[in-house]
Amino acid sequence: MLLTCSFCKKSRYSFSKGKDIANLKIMNLNSDYNYNIVVFDMLGRQILSTKKHSDVNGSINLQIDNYKFVKGVYNIILVDDKGSINSIKFIND
C-alpha cells in the first residue's frame, strides 16, 4: 500500500503479527522529524499514542500488544513537527 502525504515522499507500512505482539512499520517518512502517532480502532477507541523520531531510513517501528489489536479496521494518525497530518487506514485480519 502506498500513500502520498504532505510531509513525506510516499508513506507505506508493513504489518506482522506474532503470538503476543503486533509489529507495525511505517516507512518512507522524513528522517528529520519527530512524529506523534495515534492508532484508533473504527469505534474511535485509542489503542496507542506515542511520539517517535523516524530512523535514518525514514521508518518508525511500533509494537502493539495483541490483546488490544484484534481483527478489524484501524486508523493511524501521523502528525509531524510542523503540524502536518496524515491518516493511514488498514485492516488487521
C-alpha positions as CSV (number, residue, x, y, z in Angstrom):
1,M,0.0,0.0,0.0
2,L,1.4,3.4,-1.0
3,L,0.1,6.7,0.3
4,T,1.0,10.2,-0.6
5,C,1.2,12.8,2.1
6,S,2.3,16.4,2.6
7,F,5.3,15.7,4.8
8,C,6.9,12.7,3.2
9,K,7.8,11.3,-0.2
10,K,5.4,8.3,-0.1
11,S,4.2,6.6,3.1
12,R,3.7,2.9,3.3
13,Y,3.5,0.3,6.0
14,S,4.2,-3.3,6.8
15,F,2.4,-5.3,9.4
16,S,3.3,-8.6,11.1
17,K,1.6,-10.3,14.0
18,G,3.4,-12.6,16.4
19,K,2.0,-14.5,19.3
20,D,1.9,-11.6,21.8
21,I,3.0,-8.5,19.9
22,A,2.0,-7.0,16.6
23,N,4.7,-5.1,14.7
24,L,3.7,-2.1,12.6
25,K,6.4,-0.4,10.5
26,I,5.7,2.9,8.8
27,M,8.1,3.7,6.0
28,N,9.2,6.5,3.7
29,L,8.9,9.2,6.3
30,N,11.1,12.3,6.6
31,S,14.1,11.2,8.7
32,D,14.5,14.7,10.1
33,Y,11.2,14.8,12.0
34,N,9.5,13.6,15.2
35,Y,6.1,12.1,14.7
36,N,3.1,11.9,17.1
37,I,1.4,8.6,16.3
38,V,-2.0,7.7,17.4
39,V,-3.8,4.4,16.5
40,F,-7.6,4.2,16.7
41,D,-10.0,1.4,16.0
42,M,-13.0,2.1,13.9
43,L,-15.1,2.6,17.0
44,G,-12.9,5.5,17.9
45,R,-11.1,3.8,20.8
46,Q,-7.5,4.9,21.1
47,I,-5.2,1.8,21.3
48,L,-1.8,3.5,21.1
49,S,-0.4,7.0,21.4
50,T,3.3,7.7,21.2
51,K,5.9,10.2,19.9
52,K,8.8,8.7,17.9
53,H,11.6,10.0,15.7
54,S,12.0,8.3,12.4
55,D,15.3,6.4,11.9
56,V,17.9,7.4,9.2
57,N,15.9,5.3,6.7
58,G,12.7,7.3,7.4
59,S,11.0,4.4,9.2
60,I,9.2,4.0,12.5
61,N,8.6,0.7,14.2
62,L,5.7,0.2,16.6
63,Q,4.9,-2.7,18.8
64,I,1.3,-3.2,19.9
65,D,0.0,-5.7,22.4
66,N,-2.2,-8.2,20.6
67,Y,-5.0,-8.1,23.1
68,K,-5.6,-4.5,22.1
69,F,-5.1,-5.2,18.4
70,V,-7.8,-7.6,17.4
71,K,-9.1,-8.2,13.9
72,G,-10.7,-5.1,12.4
73,V,-10.1,-1.8,10.7
74,Y,-7.7,0.8,12.2
75,N,-6.8,4.4,11.6
76,I,-3.2,5.7,12.2
77,I,-2.8,9.4,12.6
78,L,0.7,10.8,12.0
79,V,1.5,14.4,12.9
80,D,5.0,15.7,12.2
81,D,6.9,18.6,13.8
82,K,5.4,21.1,11.5
83,G,1.8,20.0,12.3
84,S,1.2,18.3,9.0
85,I,-1.3,15.4,9.5
86,N,-1.6,12.2,7.6
87,S,-4.1,9.4,8.1
88,I,-3.5,5.7,7.2
89,K,-6.3,3.2,7.3
90,F,-5.6,-0.5,7.3
91,I,-7.2,-3.9,8.0
92,N,-5.9,-6.3,10.6
93,D,-7.2,-9.7,9.5
